[in-house]
Amino acid sequence: MKGIRVRLTFPEELIREPILALVAREHDVLPNIRRASVEENEGWIVCELDGEARAVDAAIAWLEKRGVGVDYLGDAVES
């Protein structure tokens, strides 16, 4: 299992899409929201993504491909 803390930044066109629900369902990861802010033009979420290492890596790649900014917060935890 792998757990990683990331900050996800959403552009205006993705604000209303259920991105975390989709990534959880399609990649079998468990997002745990730790902090978030959503405005009219942008939003961000600090969350932990837990799951098998391959699933977490695929989820991050999927998020980036969709246009979500992904910043690693440097406190990845192997479990």
Backbone as numpy.savetxt, mean C-alpha at the origin, in Angstrom:
# Nx Ny Nz CAx CAy CAz Cx Cy Cz
6.79 -15.18 6.04 5.95 -13.99 6.04 6.83 -12.75 6.04
6.29 -11.72 5.43 7.01 -10.46 5.34 6.07 -9.34 5.74
6.57 -8.40 6.49 5.80 -7.21 6.82 6.65 -6.00 6.50
6.05 -5.02 5.88 6.79 -3.81 5.51 5.89 -2.60 5.74
6.49 -1.53 6.20 5.74 -0.29 6.41 6.04 0.65 5.25
4.98 1.17 4.65 5.12 2.06 3.49 4.19 3.25 3.63
4.54 4.30 2.93 3.65 5.45 2.77 3.18 5.41 1.32
1.88 5.34 1.15 1.29 5.31 -0.19 0.69 6.68 -0.47
1.05 7.26 -1.60 0.54 8.57 -1.99 -0.32 8.41 -3.23
-1.55 8.91 -3.13 -2.54 8.74 -4.19 -2.78 10.04 -4.92
-2.64 10.04 -6.26 -2.99 11.24 -7.04 -4.52 11.40 -7.07
-4.94 12.57 -7.47 -6.36 12.92 -7.46 -7.24 11.89 -8.16
-6.79 11.35 -9.27 -7.64 10.42 -10.03 -7.83 9.06 -9.34
-7.05 8.78 -8.31 -7.20 7.50 -7.60 -7.85 7.63 -6.22
-8.18 8.84 -5.81 -8.70 9.08 -4.47 -9.94 8.24 -4.16
-10.84 8.12 -5.10 -12.12 7.44 -4.85 -12.09 5.95 -5.17
-10.97 5.42 -5.61 -10.89 3.99 -5.95 -10.51 3.17 -4.72
-11.04 1.97 -4.59 -10.74 1.11 -3.43 -9.41 0.37 -3.60
-8.34 1.11 -3.71 -7.03 0.55 -4.04 -6.58 -0.49 -3.01
-6.69 -0.20 -1.72 -6.24 -1.17 -0.71 -7.08 -2.44 -0.74
-8.36 -2.31 -0.95 -9.21 -3.50 -1.04 -8.81 -4.35 -2.24
-8.55 -3.70 -3.36 -8.15 -4.44 -4.56 -6.82 -5.13 -4.40
-5.83 -4.41 -3.82 -4.51 -5.02 -3.66 -4.57 -6.18 -2.67
-5.39 -6.06 -1.64 -5.54 -7.14 -0.66 -6.16 -8.38 -1.32
-7.19 -8.16 -2.11 -7.89 -9.28 -2.74 -7.05 -9.93 -3.85
-6.39 -9.12 -4.66 -5.67 -9.65 -5.80 -4.29 -10.23 -5.46
-3.71 -9.79 -4.34 -2.34 -10.22 -4.02 -2.21 -10.92 -2.68
-3.31 -11.16 -2.01 -3.30 -11.89 -0.74 -2.35 -11.27 0.28
-2.47 -9.95 0.44 -1.72 -9.24 1.48 -2.73 -8.63 2.44
-2.25 -8.36 3.65 -3.11 -7.77 4.67 -2.61 -6.37 4.98
-3.33 -5.33 4.52 -2.93 -3.97 4.84 -3.46 -3.56 6.22
-2.61 -2.91 6.98 -2.98 -2.40 8.29 -2.71 -0.90 8.27
-3.76 -0.09 8.19 -3.61 1.36 8.10 -3.21 1.91 9.46
-2.11 2.64 9.48 -1.61 3.23 10.71 -1.91 4.73 10.81
-1.97 5.38 9.67 -2.22 6.82 9.62 -2.65 7.15 8.19
-3.51 8.16 8.05 -3.96 8.52 6.70 -4.48 9.95 6.67
-4.45 10.52 5.48 -5.03 11.83 5.23 -5.55 11.84 3.80
-6.80 12.24 3.65 -7.39 12.31 2.32 -7.96 13.71 2.13
-7.52 14.36 1.09 -8.01 15.69 0.72 -8.71 15.55 -0.63
-9.21 16.64 -1.13 -9.91 16.62 -2.41 -8.98 16.28 -3.58
-7.73 16.75 -3.51 -6.81 16.59 -4.63 -5.74 15.53 -4.45
-5.56 15.03 -3.25 -4.56 13.99 -3.03 -4.81 13.31 -1.69
-4.16 12.19 -1.50 -4.28 11.48 -0.24 -3.04 10.65 0.01
-2.83 10.29 1.26 -1.72 9.41 1.60 -2.14 8.49 2.74
-1.50 7.35 2.78 -1.75 6.36 3.82 -0.40 5.80 4.25
-0.18 5.73 5.54 0.94 4.97 6.08 0.35 3.65 6.52
0.86 2.56 5.97 0.31 1.26 6.31 1.39 0.20 6.33
1.05 -0.89 6.98 1.89 -2.08 6.97 1.25 -3.06 6.01
2.06 -3.66 5.17 1.58 -4.71 4.28 2.20 -6.01 4.75
1.36 -6.96 5.13 1.83 -8.25 5.61 1.39 -9.35 4.66
2.25 -10.34 4.50 1.94 -11.49 3.66 3.22 -12.22 3.28
3.08 -13.19 2.41 4.26 -13.89 1.90 5.12 -12.88 1.14
6.43 -13.04 1.22 7.35 -12.07 0.62 7.03 -11.82 -0.86
6.76 -12.85 -1.60 6.46 -12.71 -3.03 5.17 -11.92 -3.23
4.17 -12.15 -2.38 2.89 -11.44 -2.50 3.05 -9.96 -2.16
3.85 -9.66 -1.13 4.08 -8.26 -0.77 4.81 -7.54 -1.89
5.83 -8.16 -2.46 6.57 -7.55 -3.57 5.67 -7.32 -4.78
4.82 -8.31 -5.09 3.89 -8.17 -6.22 2.87 -7.06 -5.94
2.41 -6.95 -4.71 1.44 -5.90 -4.35 2.05 -4.52 -4.53
3.29 -4.36 -4.11 3.97 -3.06 -4.26 4.16 -2.73 -5.73
4.56 -3.69 -6.52 4.72 -3.46 -7.96 3.38 -3.08 -8.59
2.30 -3.74 -8.18 0.96 -3.45 -8.69 0.55 -2.03 -8.33
0.79 -1.62 -7.08 0.47 -0.26 -6.65 1.21 0.78 -7.49
2.49 0.57 -7.69 3.29 1.51 -8.48 2.79 1.57 -9.92
2.44 0.42 -10.48 1.93 0.39 -11.86 0.62 1.16 -11.99
-0.21 1.14 -10.95 -1.48 1.87 -10.96 -1.29 3.38 -10.78
-0.09 3.82 -10.40 0.17 5.25 -10.23 0.24 5.70 -8.79
0.25 4.75 -7.85 0.37 5.08 -6.43 1.85 5.24 -6.11
2.19 6.34 -5.44 3.57 6.54 -5.00 3.82 5.65 -3.79
4.94 4.95 -3.80 5.29 4.04 -2.69 6.63 4.48 -2.12
6.63 4.86 -0.85 7.85 5.21 -0.14 8.06 4.21 0.99
9.20 3.55 1.00 9.52 2.62 2.07 9.93 3.39 3.30
9.40 3.02 4.45 9.68 3.74 5.67 10.82 3.11 6.47
11.45 2.11 5.92 12.69 1.61 6.49 12.56 0.69 7.67
11.36 0.24 7.99 11.25 -0.64 9.13 10.54 -1.94 8.74
11.07 -2.58 7.70 10.55 -3.86 7.27 10.82 -4.90 8.35
9.87 -5.80 8.51 10.02 -6.82 9.54 9.75 -8.18 8.90
10.68 -9.07 9.05 10.45 -10.47 8.60 9.81 -11.19 9.76
8.74 -11.92 9.50 8.10 -12.67 10.59 7.97 -14.13 10.22
